[in-house]
């Protein structure tokens, strides 16, 4: 994004407001002007040799953070390498006690709260507890006014394309509209509001770009 554009200026100023709110809630918080700066910042937060896991995320893909971790001097925990249910269980167990867990968020409020919906809930479980550190990377396009707006964004903006991306057979995959479904393929089984992060365990990187879903 052009750093002289009004939109970038808005993102930069709004990020400063959100960072202040996040810090008051115990999060560590940073601003990166673009995806490249975000990638380098995220990597600078992770000591070499750390065990690193991550949740499925368009933002992580677009920033190149996962590829950089896989190719860097880290103990990258790659879920895709697990071929059997036993191996998958082993991988999930390793992520549960890893040094750093990487993810994005479905929404972030101006007053510094994270809003996430999840189907299997491994991502939100690791956000809540387990990994020693969590790094949340998000474009400023996910900024919302309050938790209610965040829940609406998660259901009506993020979930339908995510359900399509994951090949889920849900009403929103067909119509593009949330039907508050009870499908076995539903990716909205859990809604987690993260309103505080004692000791800076969760580190949030706000990016001055539109990223992810
Ligand atoms: S239709 Fe189901 S899976 Fe799709 S957004 Fe609504 S609750 Fe989530």
Boltz pocket constraint, residues with backbone or C-beta under 6 A from the ligand:
constraints:
  - pocket:
      binder: B
      contacts: [[A, 154], [A, 155], [A, 156], [A, 159], [A, 160], [A, 163], [A, 170], [A, 171], [A, 172], [A, 173], [A, 177], [A, 178], [A, 179], [A, 180], [A, 181], [A, 182], [A, 183], [A, 185], [A, 186], [A, 187], [A, 188]]
      max_distance: 6.0
